[in-house]
Amino acid sequence: MLNFKLSKEQEEIVVKYRDFANKWIIPNRLKYDDLAEFPWPVVKAGYDEGIMNGQMPEKFGGHNYSLLDTSLASEELGAGCVGIGICIDANTLALTPLYLAASETQQKKYFGLINEIKGVAAYCLTEPNAGSDVQAISSTAIKKGDKYILNGHKRFITNAEVSTFLTVFALTNPEKGSRSLTAFLVPSDSPGVEFKPRLQKMGQRASVQNEIIFTDVEIPEENRIGDEGYGFIIAMKTFDRTRTGVAALSIGNARAAYEIAKDWTKNRKQFGKPIAANQAIGFMLADMATKIESARMLNWYASWAYEHDKKKINKLSAMAKLYGSDIGMEVTTDAVQAMGGDGYSTDFAVEKMMRDAKLCQIYEGTNQVQRLVISKSILKE
Ligand SMILES: Cc1cc2nc3c(=O)[nH]c(=O)nc-3n(C[C@H](O)[C@H](O)[C@H](O)COP(=O)(O)OP(=O)(O)OC[C@H]3O[C@@H](n4cnc5c(N)ncnc54)[C@H](O)[C@@H]3O)c2cc1C
């Protein structure tokens, strides 16, 4: 039997995150977009109000959220501001390899550390010559005694310069290529870790990205996550768990733009009637609402599948990310169009929402790559 009703606990998650967005994110979103600075006060408040690290096991200070719980939470963050939302969700991205494959000792140490200092972590996969093609990674971590020596170059790393620690993917045996890809925990203040100047960018400007150069960074063996050679699997399984978060941020962003456009077009009059009374605009609103509902349903299904129908998660999470971020771009663009000059101005947040939407089609695997994942999966069926 199908049941689209959220449980009482899930409804409470929605209310908690919506209240947080209303209190901390919406009043600050234009400021951080303008400053292009990491919103530390919002993240610290997130820790104080139980917003951070929802998926973390309760014994380490989290809430044991399921993927569906996480999607409900991320939609509310996205409706507040995707730029601020991704500061929080990129931390989840960096912690996911630990949820998947870290030992109890590693989890205790690093979850304890991040909670204690109310900090964030960063996920370091992408390199100058390895973007969509993860198998082209060339950073190395070569074993020397009881340590690994890390050398390499990562780029576009969200939360890098503000992070407490990094989840880094590197080859332990370059001759074996990506079959030796391995995940490591690297404290961000380790000698030999250098953060390059912040990336300047179009949208999601509250989040920060840097290139990182690793020069002879010593990583103790105990900081290896899982076995040598399991890095590629860990990286891919991480995306299976986090793509629904990107979809949810996109859907929240689309919802916020649609709500602003709906109110504005109902109130603004031209030719003696509200703009929304013109079928051209009314149909635009109808399409926006339909796209948001359908993207949300697909994302809920994909998120639910992670716990209930795992063999479908790879395909469904790619579909949810692809569709959620594509309609996010369409809906925010239409919101700007429906509001004319007011949409384009910075007086309303919709122009920012349109800028923010674009990046969701690019990070955590571009939408072309999502189509590759989906086509590979359906051709195997
Ligand atoms: C703001 C921002 C934040 C990011 N945060 C992180 C982070 O925290 N950690 C991290 O590791 N990475 C991060 N990334 C990296 C992001 O995941 C990559 O940018 C993305 O995977 C694409 O890689 P690329 O930019 O090198 O593009 P490329 O791989 O060079 O692709 C360029 C274009 O070619 C297309 N293309 C590539 N291959 C194919 C193909 N086989 N078929 C069809 N089309 C193809 C792509 O879809 C894209 O349109 C971030 C990126 C940005 C911009």
The ligand as an SDF file (V2000), in Angstrom:
LIG
                    3D

 53 58  0  0  0  0  0  0  0  0999 V2000
   31.1820   25.2900   -6.8000 C   0  0  0  0  0  0  0  0  0  0  0  0
   31.6420   23.8670   -6.9110 C   0  0  0  0  0  0  0  0  0  0  0  0
   31.7060   23.0820   -5.7670 C   0  0  0  0  0  0  0  0  0  0  0  0
   32.2340   21.7940   -5.8320 C   0  0  0  0  0  0  0  0  0  0  0  0
   32.4230   21.0700   -4.6790 N   0  0  0  0  0  0  0  0  0  0  0  0
   33.1490   19.9100   -4.7430 C   0  0  0  0  0  0  0  0  0  0  0  0
   33.5680   19.2500   -3.5410 C   0  0  0  0  0  0  0  0  0  0  0  0
   33.2250   19.6500   -2.4210 O   0  0  0  0  0  0  0  0  0  0  0  0
   34.3500   18.1400   -3.6640 N   0  0  0  0  0  0  0  0  0  0  0  0
   34.7300   17.6440   -4.8740 C   0  0  0  0  0  0  0  0  0  0  0  0
   35.4480   16.6410   -4.8960 O   0  0  0  0  0  0  0  0  0  0  0  0
   34.3440   18.2510   -6.0200 N   0  0  0  0  0  0  0  0  0  0  0  0
   33.5760   19.3710   -5.9880 C   0  0  0  0  0  0  0  0  0  0  0  0
   33.1930   20.0100   -7.1460 N   0  0  0  0  0  0  0  0  0  0  0  0
   33.5910   19.4320   -8.4310 C   0  0  0  0  0  0  0  0  0  0  0  0
   32.4160   18.9720   -9.2670 C   0  0  0  0  0  0  0  0  0  0  0  0
   31.9010   17.7560   -8.7880 O   0  0  0  0  0  0  0  0  0  0  0  0
   32.9160   18.9030  -10.7090 C   0  0  0  0  0  0  0  0  0  0  0  0
   33.0250   20.2520  -11.1470 O   0  0  0  0  0  0  0  0  0  0  0  0
   32.0080   18.1310  -11.6220 C   0  0  0  0  0  0  0  0  0  0  0  0
   32.0150   16.7580  -11.2800 O   0  0  0  0  0  0  0  0  0  0  0  0
   32.3980   18.2730  -13.0860 C   0  0  0  0  0  0  0  0  0  0  0  0
   33.7680   18.1700  -13.2890 O   0  0  0  0  0  0  0  0  0  0  0  0
   34.5510   19.3000  -14.1300 P   0  0  0  0  0  0  0  0  0  0  0  0
   34.1330   20.6140  -13.5960 O   0  0  0  0  0  0  0  0  0  0  0  0
   35.9700   18.9610  -14.1330 O   0  0  0  0  0  0  0  0  0  0  0  0
   33.9280   19.2190  -15.5870 O   0  0  0  0  0  0  0  0  0  0  0  0
   34.3880   18.2530  -16.7760 P   0  0  0  0  0  0  0  0  0  0  0  0
   34.4520   16.8610  -16.2850 O   0  0  0  0  0  0  0  0  0  0  0  0
   35.5850   18.8300  -17.4390 O   0  0  0  0  0  0  0  0  0  0  0  0
   33.1380   18.3750  -17.7550 O   0  0  0  0  0  0  0  0  0  0  0  0
   32.9150   19.5000  -18.5890 C   0  0  0  0  0  0  0  0  0  0  0  0
   31.6160   19.2630  -19.3660 C   0  0  0  0  0  0  0  0  0  0  0  0
   31.7320   18.0600  -20.1260 O   0  0  0  0  0  0  0  0  0  0  0  0
   30.6580   17.1720  -19.8140 C   0  0  0  0  0  0  0  0  0  0  0  0
   31.1390   15.8020  -19.8770 N   0  0  0  0  0  0  0  0  0  0  0  0
   32.2340   15.2690  -19.2630 C   0  0  0  0  0  0  0  0  0  0  0  0
   32.3360   13.9670  -19.5650 N   0  0  0  0  0  0  0  0  0  0  0  0
   31.2790   13.6560  -20.3480 C   0  0  0  0  0  0  0  0  0  0  0  0
   30.7980   12.4660  -20.9650 C   0  0  0  0  0  0  0  0  0  0  0  0
   31.4380   11.2960  -20.8220 N   0  0  0  0  0  0  0  0  0  0  0  0
   29.6520   12.5190  -21.7020 N   0  0  0  0  0  0  0  0  0  0  0  0
   29.0030   13.6940  -21.8360 C   0  0  0  0  0  0  0  0  0  0  0  0
   29.3950   14.8460  -21.2820 N   0  0  0  0  0  0  0  0  0  0  0  0
   30.5080   14.8410  -20.5420 C   0  0  0  0  0  0  0  0  0  0  0  0
   30.2470   17.5680  -18.4000 C   0  0  0  0  0  0  0  0  0  0  0  0
   28.9080   17.1530  -18.1180 O   0  0  0  0  0  0  0  0  0  0  0  0
   30.4070   19.0660  -18.4560 C   0  0  0  0  0  0  0  0  0  0  0  0
   29.2620   19.6230  -19.0560 O   0  0  0  0  0  0  0  0  0  0  0  0
   32.6120   21.2610   -7.0890 C   0  0  0  0  0  0  0  0  0  0  0  0
   32.4730   22.0420   -8.2450 C   0  0  0  0  0  0  0  0  0  0  0  0
   32.0150   23.3340   -8.1640 C   0  0  0  0  0  0  0  0  0  0  0  0
   31.9330   24.1560   -9.4160 C   0  0  0  0  0  0  0  0  0  0  0  0
  1  2  1  0
  2  3  1  0
  2 52  2  0
  3  4  2  0
  4  5  1  0
  4 50  1  0
  5  6  2  0
  6  7  1  0
  6 13  1  0
  7  8  2  0
  7  9  1  0
  9 10  1  0
 10 11  2  0
 10 12  1  0
 12 13  2  0
 13 14  1  0
 14 15  1  0
 14 50  1  0
 15 16  1  0
 16 17  1  0
 16 18  1  0
 18 19  1  0
 18 20  1  0
 20 21  1  0
 20 22  1  0
 22 23  1  0
 23 24  1  0
 24 25  2  0
 24 26  1  0
 24 27  1  0
 27 28  1  0
 28 29  2  0
 28 30  1  0
 28 31  1  0
 31 32  1  0
 32 33  1  0
 33 34  1  0
 33 48  1  0
 34 35  1  0
 35 36  1  0
 35 46  1  0
 36 37  1  0
 36 45  1  0
 37 38  2  0
 38 39  1  0
 39 40  1  0
 39 45  2  0
 40 41  1  0
 40 42  2  0
 42 43  1  0
 43 44  2  0
 44 45  1  0
 46 47  1  0
 46 48  1  0
 48 49  1  0
 50 51  2  0
 51 52  1  0
 52 53  1  0
M  END
$$$$
